[in-house]
Amino acid sequence: MYLVTMLGNLLIILATISDSHLHTPMYFFLSNLSFVDVCFVSTTVPKMLVNIQTQNKVITYAGCISQMCFFIFFAGLDIFMLTVMAYDRFGAICHPLHYTVTMNPRLCGLLVLASWLSVVSLFYCTILGVYLSSAATHNSHSSAAVLVMYTVVTPMLNPFIYSLRNKDIKGALTQFFRGKTIKGLFSKKGL
């Protein structure tokens, strides 16, 4: 599941970067969501895989704190990116004539930056609440099942839900793997 998550999200980023037709706000936000999902999954799953392989469930206090900090940060960023994507789609559907003027590259960059800054500011408040709450009040088995669903399954499905079924993404990936994109880059530069 980890490899599928990484591959799917990296393919979205690759397709968006390699095809100039995908340099639109929607695909900009999708590639940012894919990047966040890669980071989100990479905060917990590698350690979990090592624990399963070695049968050792020990983590240092500093490792636990840093893992939890990154986990909450990227989880919040994932939510804010989905919110920005919803705003983008709202503008495209409800105000199509104003969309190209409103969603300019500067605003897209500001929305992504605002997502990052919002998570940073909320991050410090929520992290204190998580670590100051009593460990005895949490059911470990039900928490583990929910955690796996949220940390592994959702980021794995995001590329399929948002992008890989999309004909533009499929076309960009097909062109990339056929080499047309790379040949096109060299021919434009006169090489």
NUTIDREN-85779 format. One record per atom (N, C-alpha, C): x, y, z; residue in three letters. Coordinates in steps of 0.2 Angstrom, whole numbers, plus 5000, padded with zeros to 4 digits. Example, Ala and Ser with C-alpha at 12.3 -4.5 7.8 and 13.67 -1.06 7.14 Angstrom:
# NUTIDREN-85779
506649725039ALA;506249785039ALA;506649845039ALA;506449895035SER;506849955036SER;506450005039SER;
This chain:
# NUTIDREN-85779
500449945000MET;500050005000MET;500450065000MET;501050065004TYR;501450125004TYR;501750134997TYR;501950084993LEU;502250094987LEU;501750114982LEU;501150094982VAL;500650114978VAL;500450194979VAL;500450214985THR;500350284987THR;500950324985THR;501550304986MET;502050344983MET;502050344975MET;501950294972LEU;501950294965LEU;501450334962LEU;500850324965GLY;500250364962GLY;500350434963GLY;500550454969ASN;500650534970ASN;501250554966ASN;501750524965LEU;502350544962LEU;502150554954LEU;501750504952LEU;501550504945LEU;501150574943LEU;500750594948ILE;500350654947ILE;500750714947ILE;501250714951ILE;501750774951ILE;502150774945ILE;502350714943LEU;502750704936LEU;502350724930LEU;501750704930ALA;501250724924ALA;501150804924ALA;501050834930THR;500950904930THR;501550944928THR;502050924931ILE;502650954929ILE;502850954921ILE;502750894919SER;503050874912SER;502550904906SER;501950914908ASP;501450934902ASP;501251004904ASP;501451044899SER;501251114900SER;500551134899SER;500151084897HIS;499451094896HIS;499151084903HIS;499451054908LEU;499251044915LEU;499451104920LEU;499751154917HIS;499951204921HIS;499351254922HIS;498851234925THR;498251264927THR;498151264935THR;497751304937PRO;497651304945PRO;497451234947PRO;496951204944MET;496751144947MET;497251094947MET;497651084942TYR;498251034942TYR;498851054947TYR;498851124948PHE;499351154953PHE;499151124960PHE;498551134961PHE;498251114968PHE;498351034969PHE;498151004963LEU;498250924964LEU;498950904965LEU;499450934961SER;500150914963SER;500350934970SER;500050984972ASN;500251004979ASN;499950954984ASN;499350934983LEU;499050884987LEU;499450814987LEU;499650804981SER;500050744980SER;500650744984SER;501050804984PHE;501650814988PHE;501450804995PHE;500950834997VAL;500750835004VAL;500650765006VAL;500250725002ASP;500150655003ASP;500750615004ASP;501250624999VAL;501850585000VAL;502250605006VAL;502250665008CYS;502550685015CYS;502150655021CYS;501550655020PHE;501050635026PHE;501150555027PHE;501150515022VAL;501250445022VAL;501950435025VAL;502450475022SER;503150455024SER;503350475031SER;502850505035THR;503050525042THR;502950465046THR;502550415045THR;502350365049THR;502450295046THR;502350285040VAL;502350215037VAL;503050185037VAL;503650225035PRO;504250185036PRO;504450165042PRO;504350195048LYS;504450175055LYS;504050115056LYS;503350115054MET;502950065055MET;503249995052MET;503450005046LEU;503749945042LEU;504349915045LEU;504749965048VAL;505349945051VAL;505149905058VAL;504649925061ASN;504349895067ASN;504149825066ASN;503749825060ILE;503449755058ILE;504049705057ILE;504549735053GLN;505049685051GLN;505549665056GLN;505649705061THR;506149695066THR;505749665073THR;505149675073GLN;504749655079GLN;504949695085GLN;505149755084ASN;505349805089ASN;504849865088ASN;504549875094LYS;504049935094LYS;504349995098LYS;504949995099VAL;505250045103VAL;505350115098VAL;505150165101ILE;505350235098ILE;505550285103ILE;506050315102THR;506350365107THR;505850425108THR;505850455113TYR;505450515115TYR;505450565110TYR;506050585108ALA;506150635103ALA;505950615096ALA;506050545094GLY;505750525088GLY;504950525088GLY;504650505094CYS;503950505094CYS;503650575093CYS;504050625097ILE;503750695096ILE;503850725089ILE;504450705086SER;504550735079SER;504050705074SER;503950635075GLN;503450605071GLN;502750635072GLN;502550645078MET;501950665079MET;501850735076MET;502350775077CYS;502350845074CYS;502250845067CYS;502650805063PHE;502550805056PHE;501950775054PHE;501650725058PHE;501050695056PHE;500450745057PHE;500450785062ILE;499850825063ILE;499950885058ILE;500550905057PHE;500650965052PHE;500450945045PHE;500650885042PHE;500450865036PHE;499650845035PHE;499450815041ALA;498650805041ALA;498250865040ALA;498450915044GLY;498150985043GLY;498251015037GLY;498851005034LEU;498951035027LEU;498550995022LEU;498450935023ASP;498050895018ASP;497350925018ASP;497050935024ILE;496350965025ILE;496351035021ILE;496851075023PHE;496751145020PHE;496851145012PHE;497251095010MET;497351085002MET;496751064999MET;496351025002LEU;495651005000LEU;495151055000LEU;495251105005THR;494851165005THR;494951205000THR;495651224998VAL;495851264993VAL;495551234986VAL;495651174986MET;495451134979MET;494651144979MET;494251144984ALA;493551154984ALA;493351224982ALA;493751274984TYR;493651344983TYR;493851354975TYR;494351324973ASP;494551324966ASP;493951294961ASP;493651244963ARG;493151214959ARG;492551254959ARG;492351284965PHE;491851324966PHE;491851384962PHE;492451414961GLY;492551474957GLY;492451454949GLY;492751394948ALA;492651374941ALA;491951354939ALA;491551334943ILE;490851314941ILE;490351364942ILE;490451404948CYS;489951454949CYS;490151524946CYS;490751534944HIS;490951604941HIS;491451584935HIS;491151554930PRO;491651534925PRO;491951594921PRO;491551644920LEU;491851704916LEU;492351744920LEU;492351734927HIS;492851774931HIS;493451724933HIS;493351664932TYR;493851614935TYR;494551624932TYR;494651634926THR;495351644923THR;495651714926THR;495251764927VAL;495551824930VAL;495651814938VAL;495151784941THR;495251774948THR;495751724950THR;495851664947MET;496251614949MET;496951624945MET;497251674946ASN;497951694943ASN;498451654947ASN;499051644944PRO;499651614947PRO;499751644954PRO;499751704954ARG;499851734961ARG;499451714966ARG;498751714965LEU;498251694970LEU;498351624971LEU;498451584966CYS;498551504968CYS;499151494973CYS;499751534971GLY;500251534976GLY;500151554983GLY;499751604983LEU;499551634990LEU;499051584993LEU;498651554990LEU;498151504993LEU;498551444996LEU;499051424992VAL;499451364995VAL;499851395001VAL;500151455000LEU;500551475006LEU;500051485012LEU;499451515011ALA;499051525016ALA;498851455020ALA;498751405016SER;498651335018SER;499251315023SER;499851325021TRP;500451305025TRP;500451345031TRP;500351415030LEU;500351455036LEU;499851445041LEU;499251425039SER;498651405043SER;498851345047SER;499051295044VAL;499251235047VAL;499751245053VAL;500251285051VAL;500851305056VAL;500551335062VAL;500051385061SER;499751415067SER;499351375071SER;498951335068LEU;498451285071LEU;498851225074LEU;499451215071PHE;499851155073PHE;500051155080PHE;500251215083TYR;500551215089TYR;499951215095TYR;499351235093CYS;498851225098CYS;498651155098CYS;498551125093THR;498251055093THR;498751005096THR;499451015094ILE;499950965096ILE;499950965104ILE;499851025107LEU;499851025114LEU;499250985117LEU;498650995114GLY;498050955116GLY;498150875116GLY;498450855110VAL;498550785109VAL;499050755115VAL;499650795116TYR;500050765121TYR;499950775128TYR;499550825129LEU;499350835136LEU;498750795138LEU;498350765133SER;497750725135SER;498050655138SER;497650625142SER;497850565145SER;497850505141SER;498350465141ALA;498450405136ALA;497950355138ALA;497750355145ALA;497250305147ALA;496550305144ALA;496350365141THR;495750375139THR;495650355131THR;496150335128HIS;496150315121HIS;496150235121HIS;495650205117ASN;495650135115ASN;496150125110ASN;496750085111SER;497250075106SER;497050035100SER;496649985101HIS;496449945095HIS;496049985090HIS;495550025092SER;495150065088SER;495450125085SER;495950155089SER;496350205087SER;496850185081SER;497050125082ALA;497550095077ALA;497250085070ALA;496650055070ALA;496250045064ALA;496050115061ALA;495850165064VAL;495650225061VAL;496350255059VAL;496850255062LEU;497450285060LEU;497750255054LEU;497750185053VAL;497950155047VAL;497450175041VAL;496850185042MET;496350205037MET;496550275035MET;496650315039TYR;496750385038TYR;497450405035TYR;497950365038THR;498650385036THR;498950345030THR;498650285028VAL;498850245022VAL;498350245017VAL;497750225018VAL;497250215013VAL;497050285010VAL;496850335014THR;496650395010THR;497150425006THR;497850435008PRO;498350455003PRO;498450414997PRO;498250344998MET;498350294992MET;497850304987MET;497250324990LEU;496650334985LEU;496550404982LEU;496850454985ASN;496850514982ASN;497050524975ASN;497650494973PRO;497750504966PRO;497250464961PRO;496950414963PHE;496450384959PHE;495850424959PHE;495650454964ILE;495050484965ILE;495050554961ILE;495650594962TYR;495650654959TYR;496050664952TYR;496450614951SER;496850624945SER;496950564940SER;497050514942LEU;497250454938LEU;496650434933LEU;496050454935ARG;495550434931ARG;495450494926ARG;495750544926ASN;495650604922ASN;496050594916ASN;495750614910LYS;496050594903LYS;496650644902LYS;496650704905ASP;497250744904ASP;497850714907ASP;497750694913ILE;498350664917ILE;498550594913ILE;498050554911LYS;498250494907LYS;498650514901LYS;498350564898GLY;498750584891GLY;499450614893GLY;499550654898ALA;500150674900ALA;500650624902ALA;500450574906LEU;500850514908LEU;501050474902LEU;500550464897THR;500650424891THR;501250454887THR;501150524886GLN;501650564882GLN;502350554886GLN;502350564892PHE;502950564896PHE;503350494895PHE;502950444896PHE;503250374895PHE;503450354888PHE;503050384883ARG;503250374876ARG;503850414874ARG;504050464878GLY;504650504877GLY;504450564873GLY;503850574871LYS;503650634867LYS;503850704871LYS;503750704877THR;503850754881THR;504550774882THR;504950724882ILE;505750734883ILE;505950764876ILE;505750724871LYS;505950744864LYS;505750814862LYS;505150834865GLY;504850904863GLY;505250954867GLY;505550934873LEU;505950984876LEU;506551004873LEU;506850944870PHE;507550954866PHE;507450994860PHE;506850984856SER;506751014850SER;506551084851SER;506251104856LYS;506151174858LYS;506751214859LYS;507251184862LYS;507851214863LYS;508351214858LYS;508151184852GLY;508651174846GLY;509151124847GLY;509051074852LEU;509651024853LEU;509550964848LEU;
